Amino acid sequence: MLENVVIHVPHASLYIPEAYIPDYDLEVLSHEMLVMTDWYCNELFACEAEMVDLKVSRLVCDVERFRDDKDETMSQRGMG
């Protein structure tokens, strides 16, 4: 049955490529990593099923982000 399951874990990575580090305020980055990372989801849902997990932090590439912030309800709270 697990051959019919795909597990999507887009926000568990902490990796930020070195080329992007200068684009961030390191103090802000540290806080955002703590708040915005889905800690251990890749381990929690690890099984025999196919897992799609991003290798870079969502702070670099958020694959679930809307093209337009007005479509994201959380953008009204600064999390678009």
DSSP file (Angstrom, degrees, kcal/mol; ACC not computed):
  #  RESIDUE AA STRUCTURE BP1 BP2  ACC     N-H-->O    O-->H-N    N-H-->O    O-->H-N    TCO  KAPPA ALPHA  PHI   PSI    X-CA   Y-CA   Z-CA
    1    1 A M    >         0   0    0      0, 0.0     3,-2.1     0, 0.0     4,-0.0   0.000 360.0 360.0 360.0 -31.9    0.0    0.0    0.0
    2    2 A L  G >   +     0   0    0      1,-0.3     3,-1.6     2,-0.2    48,-0.5   0.677 360.0  74.7 -65.4 -15.4    2.9    2.4    0.7
    3    3 A E  G 3  S+     0   0    0      1,-0.3    -1,-0.3    46,-0.1    46,-0.0   0.643  94.5  53.8 -70.2 -10.6    3.7    2.5   -3.0
    4    4 A N  G <  S+     0   0    0     -3,-2.1     2,-0.4     2,-0.0    -1,-0.3   0.232  95.6  87.6-102.1  11.5    0.6    4.7   -3.4
    5    5 A V    <   -     0   0    0     -3,-1.6    45,-1.3     2,-0.0     2,-0.4  -0.926  50.2-173.5-118.5 134.7    1.7    7.2   -0.8
    6    6 A V  E     -a   50   0A   0     -2,-0.4     2,-0.5    43,-0.2    45,-0.2  -0.996  13.0-153.7-122.5 126.8    3.8   10.4   -1.3
    7    7 A I  E     -a   51   0A   0     43,-3.1    45,-3.5    -2,-0.4     2,-0.6  -0.886   6.1-155.7-103.3 126.1    4.8   12.3    1.8
    8    8 A H  E     +a   52   0A   0     -2,-0.5    45,-0.2    43,-0.2    43,-0.1  -0.895  19.2 169.2-106.4 113.8    5.5   16.0    1.3
    9    9 A V  E     +a   53   0A   0     43,-3.1    45,-1.0    -2,-0.6     3,-0.4  -0.791   9.0 158.7-124.8  85.5    7.8   17.6    3.9
   10   10 A P        +     0   0    0      0, 0.0    53,-0.2     0, 0.0     3,-0.1   0.599  65.8  45.0 -88.2 -10.3    8.7   21.0    2.5
   11   11 A H  S    S+     0   0    0      1,-0.1    27,-3.3    46,-0.1    47,-0.1   0.105  80.6  90.9-126.1  24.4    9.8   22.9    5.6
   12   12 A A        +     0   0    0     -3,-0.4    28,-0.3    25,-0.2    -1,-0.1   0.641  61.0 101.7 -95.6 -15.0   12.1   20.7    7.7
   13   13 A S        -     0   0    0     43,-0.4    45,-0.4    41,-0.2    25,-0.1  -0.416  44.2-172.8 -76.1 145.3   15.5   21.7    6.3
   14   14 A L        +     0   0    0     43,-0.1     2,-0.3    41,-0.1    -1,-0.1   0.391  48.4 120.2-107.0  -3.5   17.8   24.0    8.1
   15   15 A Y        +     0   0    0     40,-0.3    42,-3.2     1,-0.0    45,-0.2  -0.471  34.7 177.8 -74.9 127.8   20.3   24.3    5.2
   16   16 A I        -     0   0    0     -2,-0.3     5,-0.1    40,-0.2    40,-0.1  -0.985  33.8-119.4-124.6 118.0   21.0   27.7    3.7
   17   17 A P    >>  -     0   0    0      0, 0.0     3,-2.2     0, 0.0     4,-0.8  -0.240  23.2-117.3 -57.5 143.4   23.6   27.7    0.9
   18   18 A E  G >4 S+     0   0    0      1,-0.3     3,-0.7     2,-0.2     0, 0.0   0.814 111.6  65.0 -52.0 -35.6   26.6   29.9    1.7
   19   19 A A  G 34 S+     0   0    0      1,-0.2    -1,-0.3     2,-0.1     4,-0.1   0.757 104.6  46.0 -62.1 -24.1   25.9   32.2   -1.3
   20   20 A Y  G X4 S+     0   0    0     -3,-2.2     3,-1.8     1,-0.1     4,-0.3   0.658  88.1  86.3 -93.0 -18.0   22.6   33.3    0.4
   21   21 A I  G X< S+     0   0    0     -4,-0.8     3,-2.0    -3,-0.7    -1,-0.1   0.868  82.9  58.1 -54.4 -43.3   23.9   33.9    3.9
   22   22 A P  G 3  S+     0   0    0      0, 0.0    -1,-0.3     0, 0.0    -2,-0.1   0.718  95.9  66.6 -62.6 -17.0   25.0   37.5    3.2
   23   23 A D  G <  S+     0   0    0     -3,-1.8     2,-0.3    -4,-0.1    -2,-0.2   0.569  96.3  70.2 -77.0  -7.8   21.4   38.3    2.2
   24   24 A Y  S <  S-     0   0    0     -3,-2.0     2,-0.7    -4,-0.3     3,-0.1  -0.833  80.9-125.0-116.0 147.5   20.3   37.8    5.8
   25   25 A D     >  -     0   0    0     -2,-0.3     4,-3.1     1,-0.1     5,-0.2  -0.825  30.7-142.0 -79.6 118.3   20.7   39.6    9.1
   26   26 A L  H  > S+     0   0    0     -2,-0.7     4,-2.1     1,-0.2    -1,-0.1   0.806  97.1  52.1 -61.9 -32.0   22.1   36.7   11.2
   27   27 A E  H  > S+     0   0    0      2,-0.2     4,-1.6     1,-0.2    -1,-0.2   0.929 114.6  42.2 -67.7 -44.9   20.2   37.6   14.3
   28   28 A V  H  > S+     0   0    0      2,-0.2     4,-2.9     1,-0.2     5,-0.2   0.909 112.8  54.8 -66.3 -42.4   16.9   37.7   12.4
   29   29 A L  H  X S+     0   0    0     -4,-3.1     4,-2.6     1,-0.2     5,-0.2   0.915 105.2  52.7 -58.2 -45.4   17.8   34.5   10.6
   30   30 A S  H  X S+     0   0    0     -4,-2.1     4,-1.6    -5,-0.2    -1,-0.2   0.917 112.9  44.0 -57.6 -45.7   18.5   32.6   13.8
   31   31 A H  H  X S+     0   0    0     -4,-1.6     4,-2.1     2,-0.2    -2,-0.2   0.930 113.1  50.5 -65.8 -46.2   15.1   33.6   15.1
   32   32 A E  H  X S+     0   0    0     -4,-2.9     4,-3.3     1,-0.2     5,-0.3   0.870 107.2  54.7 -62.6 -37.2   13.3   32.8   11.8
   33   33 A M  H  X S+     0   0    0     -4,-2.6     4,-1.2    -5,-0.2    -1,-0.2   0.913 109.6  47.6 -61.9 -41.9   14.9   29.4   11.6
   34   34 A L  H  < S+     0   0    0     -4,-1.6    -2,-0.2    -5,-0.2    -1,-0.2   0.903 121.1  36.0 -63.9 -41.2   13.6   28.5   15.1
   35   35 A V  H  < S+     0   0    0     -4,-2.1    -2,-0.2     1,-0.1    -1,-0.2   0.869 121.4  40.9 -82.1 -39.3   10.1   29.7   14.3
   36   36 A M  H  < S+     0   0    0     -4,-3.3     2,-0.3    -5,-0.2    -3,-0.2   0.546  89.4  96.5 -96.3  -8.3    9.6   28.8   10.7
   37   37 A T  S  < S-     0   0    0     -4,-1.2     2,-1.5    -5,-0.3   -25,-0.2  -0.652  70.3-135.7 -84.3 136.5   11.2   25.3   10.5
   38   38 A D    >   -     0   0    0    -27,-3.3     3,-1.6    -2,-0.3     4,-0.4  -0.687  36.1-140.5 -87.4  84.6    9.0   22.3   10.8
   39   39 A W  T 3   -     0   0    0     -2,-1.5   -27,-0.1     1,-0.3   -26,-0.1  -0.207  66.9 -12.2 -57.8 127.5   11.3   20.5   13.2
   40   40 A Y  T 3> S+     0   0    0    -28,-0.3     4,-3.1     1,-0.1     3,-0.3   0.512  87.6 129.2  65.2  10.4   11.8   16.8   12.8
   41   41 A C  H <> S+     0   0    0     -3,-1.6     4,-2.2     1,-0.2    -2,-0.1   0.881  72.1  56.4 -61.8 -35.7    8.8   16.3   10.4
   42   42 A N  H  4 S+     0   0    0     -4,-0.4    -1,-0.2     1,-0.2     4,-0.1   0.865 114.0  39.3 -63.4 -34.6   11.1   14.5    8.0
   43   43 A E  H >4 S+     0   0    0     -3,-0.3     3,-0.9     2,-0.2    -2,-0.2   0.875 112.6  55.8 -79.8 -39.7   12.0   12.0   10.8
   44   44 A L  H 3< S+     0   0    0     -4,-3.1    -2,-0.2     1,-0.2    -3,-0.2   0.879 117.2  34.9 -59.6 -40.0    8.4   11.9   12.2
   45   45 A F  T 3< S+     0   0    0     -4,-2.2    -1,-0.2    -5,-0.2     2,-0.2   0.294  85.1 131.9-101.8   9.6    7.0   10.8    8.9
   46   46 A A    <   +     0   0    0     -3,-0.9     2,-0.3    -4,-0.1    -3,-0.1  -0.430  28.3 123.5 -64.3 130.2    9.9    8.7    7.6
   47   47 A C  S    S-     0   0    0      2,-0.3     4,-0.1    -2,-0.2    -2,-0.1  -0.872  77.1 -66.8-163.7-165.8    8.7    5.3    6.3
   48   48 A E  S    S+     0   0    0     -2,-0.3     3,-0.1     2,-0.1    -2,-0.1   0.590  97.9 101.8 -75.9 -10.3    8.8    3.2    3.2
   49   49 A A  S    S-     0   0    0      1,-0.1    -2,-0.3   -45,-0.0     2,-0.2  -0.277  89.4 -88.1 -71.9 160.1    6.7    5.7    1.2
   50   50 A E  E     -a    6   0A   0    -45,-1.3   -43,-3.1   -48,-0.5     2,-0.5  -0.514  46.5-155.9 -65.2 130.0    8.2    8.1   -1.3
   51   51 A M  E     -a    7   0A   0     -2,-0.2     2,-0.8   -45,-0.2   -43,-0.2  -0.954  12.4-161.8-116.9 129.1    9.2   11.3    0.6
   52   52 A V  E     +a    8   0A   0    -45,-3.5   -43,-3.1    -2,-0.5     2,-0.4  -0.913  26.4 163.0-104.4 105.6    9.5   14.7   -1.1
   53   53 A D  E     -a    9   0A   0     -2,-0.8     2,-0.1   -45,-0.2    -2,-0.1  -0.989  36.2-124.1-129.0 132.9   11.6   16.8    1.2
   54   54 A L        -     0   0    0    -45,-1.0   -41,-0.2    -2,-0.4   -42,-0.1  -0.462   8.8-149.2 -73.9 143.8   13.3   20.0    0.3
   55   55 A K  S    S+     0   0    0     -2,-0.1     2,-0.3   -42,-0.1   -40,-0.3   0.579  77.9  60.3 -90.1 -11.3   17.0   20.1    0.9
   56   56 A V  S    S-     0   0    0      5,-0.1   -43,-0.4   -43,-0.1   -40,-0.2  -0.840  95.4 -91.7-116.7 156.5   17.1   23.9    1.6
   57   57 A S    >>  -     0   0    0    -42,-3.2     4,-2.0    -2,-0.3     3,-2.0  -0.241  30.2-120.6 -61.2 148.3   15.4   26.0    4.2
   58   58 A R  T 34 S+     0   0    0    -45,-0.4    -1,-0.1     1,-0.3     4,-0.1   0.671 111.6  72.8 -63.4 -16.0   12.0   27.5    3.4
   59   59 A L  T 34 S+     0   0    0      1,-0.2    -1,-0.3     2,-0.1     3,-0.1   0.689 107.2  34.3 -72.0 -17.1   13.6   30.8    4.1
   60   60 A V  T <4 S+     0   0    0     -3,-2.0     2,-0.3     1,-0.3    -2,-0.2   0.803 139.4   6.8 -98.1 -45.9   15.5   30.3    0.8
   61   61 A C     <  -     0   0    0     -4,-2.0     2,-0.8    -5,-0.0    -1,-0.3  -0.901  60.3-171.0-145.4 109.6   12.8   28.5   -1.2
   62   62 A D    >   -     0   0    0     -2,-0.3     3,-1.7    -3,-0.1   -51,-0.1  -0.867   3.7-169.7-103.4 102.6    9.2   28.0    0.1
   63   63 A V  T 3  S+     0   0    0     -2,-0.8    -1,-0.1     1,-0.3   -52,-0.0   0.602  84.7  55.0 -70.1 -10.6    7.6   25.6   -2.4
   64   64 A E  T 3  S+     0   0    0    -54,-0.1    -1,-0.3     2,-0.1     2,-0.2   0.289  80.6 119.1-103.1   9.3    4.1   26.2   -0.9
   65   65 A R    <   -     0   0    0     -3,-1.7     2,-0.1     1,-0.1    15,-0.1  -0.541  64.9-121.8 -78.1 138.3    4.2   30.0   -1.2
   66   66 A F        -     0   0    0     14,-0.3     3,-0.1    -2,-0.2    -1,-0.1  -0.437  15.1-125.9 -72.1 152.0    1.6   31.7   -3.3
   67   67 A R  S    S+     0   0    0      1,-0.2     2,-0.5    -2,-0.1    -1,-0.1   0.869 102.3  42.3 -64.0 -36.2    2.7   33.8   -6.2
   68   68 A D  S >  S-     0   0    0      1,-0.1     3,-2.1    -3,-0.0     4,-0.3  -0.960  76.6-145.1-118.1 123.4    0.7   36.7   -4.9
   69   69 A D  G >  S+     0   0    0     -2,-0.5     3,-1.6     1,-0.3     6,-0.3   0.754  96.0  71.3 -58.0 -25.6    0.7   37.4   -1.1
   70   70 A K  G 3  S+     0   0    0      1,-0.3    -1,-0.3     5,-0.1     6,-0.1   0.729  92.6  58.3 -65.7 -18.7   -3.0   38.5   -1.2
   71   71 A D  G <  S+     0   0    0     -3,-2.1     2,-0.6     9,-0.1    -1,-0.3   0.594  92.6  79.7 -82.6 -11.6   -3.9   34.8   -1.7
   72   72 A E    X   -     0   0    0     -3,-1.6     3,-1.6    -4,-0.3     4,-0.3  -0.868  66.7-158.3-101.3 115.2   -2.2   33.9    1.5
   73   73 A T  G >  S+     0   0    0     -2,-0.6     3,-1.2     1,-0.3    -1,-0.1   0.827  91.7  60.3 -62.2 -31.4   -4.3   34.6    4.6
   74   74 A M  G > >S+     0   0    0      1,-0.2     5,-2.2     5,-0.2     3,-1.9   0.613  82.1  82.4 -73.7 -10.7   -1.2   34.7    6.8
   75   75 A S  G X 5S+     0   0    0     -3,-1.6     3,-1.5    -6,-0.3     5,-0.3   0.786  81.7  64.7 -64.1 -24.0    0.3   37.6    4.8
   76   76 A Q  G < 5S+     0   0    0     -3,-1.2    -1,-0.3    -4,-0.3    -2,-0.2   0.659 103.6  47.6 -69.8 -14.5   -1.9   39.9    6.9
   77   77 A R  G < 5S-     0   0    0     -3,-1.9    -1,-0.3    -4,-0.1    -2,-0.2   0.111 128.5 -96.7-111.0  18.3    0.2   38.7    9.9
   78   78 A G  T < 5S+     0   0    0     -3,-1.5    -3,-0.2     1,-0.1    -2,-0.1   0.657 101.1 104.3  78.8  16.0    3.5   39.3    8.2
   79   79 A M      <       0   0    0     -5,-2.2    -4,-0.3     1,-0.1    -5,-0.2  -0.251 360.0 360.0-123.4  45.4    3.9   35.7    7.1
   80   80 A G              0   0    0     -5,-0.3   -14,-0.3    -6,-0.2    -5,-0.2   0.459 360.0 360.0 -81.3 360.0    3.1   35.8    3.4
